């Protein structure tokens, strides 16, 4: 178990160190709080997904997509964002809040990959790698949404894209590595990375 935990959380430790060294004004304590918030969100997310997921019995592709958007997108990203509201934004540049949000998303993503590893999830290696990235991307988008509210330059688009991208990613990733549809999850991640920059620039222009 210790080996599993170490393996899964290496990306978080590596990214934390890189940001701490390279990002001017980065506060170690805020970075640690961001990681804790990401990990703390795991429990309510799991409870809500267990409860709400049981209400869905989708048997066709459209139903599965809608279920993924609600269960994996709306529930997971909403709770992640609620926890990010606990992160102070006063006297924090948008670039730093963006990085803190990425760390929070990465912490949750690393925890999720631990669950994949323990459960011997199908398409394990690729799913672990892509799951981490989508959590970082959606965490960053969620952070932009929260920062916008905290700084009174509210924009709904970061929230919308975080929910939709996470849900659509899970939909395609759920097909399994043997299906061509699985690899469309990579396109979703790429679009998410691009959208992070677009939404970040919009927040900058609004400040």
C-alpha positions as CSV (number, residue, x, y, z in Angstrom):
1,X,0.0,0.0,0.0
2,X,2.8,2.4,0.8
3,X,4.3,1.8,-2.6
4,X,1.0,2.4,-4.3
5,X,0.6,5.7,-2.4
6,X,4.1,6.8,-3.2
7,X,3.7,6.0,-6.9
8,X,0.4,7.8,-7.3
9,X,1.4,11.0,-5.5
10,X,4.8,11.5,-7.2
11,X,3.2,13.8,-9.8
12,X,1.7,16.0,-7.0
13,X,5.1,16.3,-5.2
14,X,7.0,17.0,-8.4
15,X,4.5,19.7,-9.5
16,X,4.4,21.3,-6.0
17,X,8.2,21.6,-6.0
18,X,8.4,23.0,-9.5
19,X,5.8,25.6,-8.7
20,X,7.3,26.5,-5.4
21,X,10.7,27.0,-7.1
22,X,9.6,28.8,-10.3
23,X,6.4,30.8,-9.4
24,X,7.2,34.2,-7.9
25,X,5.0,34.9,-4.8
26,X,4.0,31.3,-4.3
27,X,3.1,30.6,-0.7
28,X,4.0,27.2,0.6
29,X,1.2,27.2,3.1
30,X,-1.4,28.1,0.5
31,X,-0.1,25.4,-1.7
32,X,-0.4,22.8,1.1
33,X,-4.0,24.1,1.9
34,X,-4.8,23.7,-1.8
35,X,-3.7,20.1,-1.8
36,X,-5.6,19.4,1.5
37,X,-8.7,20.9,0.0
38,X,-8.4,18.6,-3.1
39,X,-8.0,15.6,-0.9
40,X,-10.8,16.6,1.4
41,X,-13.2,16.9,-1.5
42,X,-12.8,13.1,-2.2
43,X,-15.2,12.0,0.6
44,X,-18.2,14.2,-0.2
45,X,-17.7,13.5,-3.9
46,X,-17.7,9.7,-3.4
47,X,-20.8,9.9,-1.2
48,X,-22.7,12.1,-3.7
49,X,-21.7,10.0,-6.6
50,X,-22.7,6.8,-4.9
51,X,-26.1,8.2,-4.0
52,X,-26.9,10.0,-7.3
53,X,-25.2,7.3,-9.5
54,X,-27.7,4.8,-8.1
55,X,-30.5,6.9,-9.6
56,X,-29.2,6.3,-13.1
57,X,-29.7,3.1,-15.1
58,X,-28.6,4.3,-18.5
59,X,-28.6,1.6,-21.2
60,X,-27.9,3.6,-24.3
61,X,-25.0,5.9,-25.3
62,X,-26.9,9.1,-24.9
63,X,-28.0,8.1,-21.4
64,X,-24.5,7.1,-20.4
65,X,-23.2,10.5,-21.7
66,X,-25.8,12.4,-19.7
67,X,-25.0,10.3,-16.6
68,X,-21.3,11.0,-17.0
69,X,-21.9,14.7,-17.3
70,X,-24.0,14.7,-14.1
71,X,-22.2,12.2,-12.0
72,X,-18.6,12.8,-13.0
73,X,-18.9,16.4,-14.3
74,X,-21.5,18.3,-12.3
75,X,-21.1,16.6,-8.9
76,X,-17.4,16.2,-8.9
77,X,-16.5,19.7,-10.2
78,X,-19.1,21.5,-8.1
79,X,-17.8,20.0,-4.9
80,X,-14.2,20.7,-5.9
81,X,-15.1,24.3,-6.6
82,X,-17.0,24.6,-3.3
83,X,-13.8,23.5,-1.4
84,X,-11.8,26.1,-3.4
85,X,-13.9,28.8,-1.9
86,X,-12.1,28.1,1.3
87,X,-8.8,29.2,-0.3
88,X,-8.1,32.9,0.3
89,X,-8.0,35.0,-2.8
90,X,-7.3,38.4,-1.1
91,X,-3.9,39.8,-2.2
92,X,-3.5,36.7,-4.5
93,X,-2.8,37.3,-8.2
94,X,-5.0,35.4,-10.6
95,X,-1.9,33.5,-11.8
96,X,-1.2,32.2,-8.3
97,X,-4.8,31.2,-7.6
98,X,-4.7,29.4,-11.0
99,X,-1.7,27.4,-9.8
100,X,-3.2,26.7,-6.4
101,X,-6.3,25.4,-8.1
102,X,-4.2,23.2,-10.4
103,X,-2.5,21.7,-7.3
104,X,-5.9,21.1,-5.7
105,X,-7.2,19.3,-8.8
106,X,-4.0,17.3,-9.0
107,X,-4.2,16.2,-5.4
108,X,-7.7,14.8,-6.1
109,X,-6.6,13.2,-9.3
110,X,-3.7,11.5,-7.6
111,X,-6.1,10.1,-5.0
112,X,-8.3,8.8,-7.8
113,X,-5.4,7.1,-9.5
114,X,-4.7,5.3,-6.2
115,X,-8.3,3.9,-6.3
116,X,-7.7,2.8,-9.9
117,X,-4.5,1.1,-8.9
118,X,-6.0,-0.7,-5.9
119,X,-9.0,-1.8,-7.9
120,X,-6.9,-3.0,-10.9
121,X,-8.9,-0.8,-13.2
122,X,-9.1,-1.6,-17.0
123,X,-6.7,0.4,-19.2
124,X,-4.9,1.3,-16.0
125,X,-1.7,3.0,-17.2
126,X,-3.4,5.3,-19.7
127,X,-6.4,6.0,-17.5
128,X,-4.2,6.9,-14.6
129,X,-2.2,9.4,-16.7
130,X,-5.2,11.0,-18.4
131,X,-7.2,11.1,-15.3
132,X,-4.5,13.2,-13.6
133,X,-4.4,15.6,-16.5
134,X,-8.1,16.1,-16.7
135,X,-8.3,16.8,-13.0
136,X,-5.6,19.4,-13.3
137,X,-7.3,21.0,-16.2
138,X,-10.8,21.0,-14.6
139,X,-9.3,22.1,-11.3
140,X,-7.8,25.1,-13.0
141,X,-11.0,26.0,-14.7
142,X,-12.9,25.6,-11.4
143,X,-10.3,27.9,-9.8
144,X,-10.9,30.6,-12.4
145,X,-14.6,30.4,-11.7
146,X,-14.1,30.7,-8.0
147,X,-11.5,33.5,-8.4
148,X,-14.0,35.4,-10.7
149,X,-16.6,35.3,-8.0
150,X,-14.2,36.3,-5.3
151,X,-12.9,39.3,-7.3
152,X,-16.4,40.3,-8.6
153,X,-15.6,39.5,-12.3
154,X,-18.0,36.6,-12.4
155,X,-18.0,34.4,-15.5
156,X,-20.0,31.2,-15.8
157,X,-18.0,29.7,-18.7
158,X,-15.1,28.2,-16.6
159,X,-17.7,26.3,-14.6
160,X,-19.5,25.1,-17.7
161,X,-16.4,23.9,-19.4
162,X,-15.1,22.2,-16.2
163,X,-18.3,20.2,-15.9
164,X,-18.8,19.3,-19.6
165,X,-15.1,18.4,-20.2
166,X,-14.9,16.2,-17.2
167,X,-18.2,14.4,-18.1
168,X,-17.3,14.0,-21.7
169,X,-13.8,12.7,-20.8
170,X,-15.3,10.1,-18.5
171,X,-17.7,9.1,-21.2
172,X,-15.0,8.4,-23.8
173,X,-12.5,7.0,-21.3
174,X,-15.1,4.5,-20.1
175,X,-15.1,2.7,-23.5
176,X,-11.8,1.0,-22.6
177,X,-8.4,1.1,-24.3
178,X,-9.5,-1.5,-27.0
179,X,-12.0,0.9,-28.4
180,X,-11.2,3.8,-30.8
181,X,-13.6,6.0,-28.8
182,X,-11.3,5.8,-25.8
183,X,-8.7,7.9,-27.6
184,X,-11.2,10.7,-28.1
185,X,-10.6,11.4,-24.4
186,X,-7.2,12.7,-25.5
187,X,-8.9,15.3,-27.7
188,X,-11.1,16.3,-24.8
189,X,-8.0,16.9,-22.7
190,X,-6.3,18.9,-25.4
191,X,-9.4,21.1,-25.8
192,X,-9.5,21.6,-22.0
193,X,-5.9,22.8,-22.0
194,X,-6.7,25.3,-24.7
195,X,-9.8,26.4,-22.9
196,X,-7.8,27.0,-19.7
197,X,-5.7,29.5,-21.5
198,X,-8.8,31.2,-23.1
199,X,-10.6,31.4,-19.8
200,X,-7.5,32.6,-18.0
201,X,-7.1,35.4,-20.5
202,X,-10.7,36.4,-20.1
203,X,-10.3,36.7,-16.3
204,X,-7.1,38.8,-16.8
205,X,-8.9,41.1,-19.2
206,X,-11.8,41.6,-16.6
207,X,-9.5,42.6,-13.7
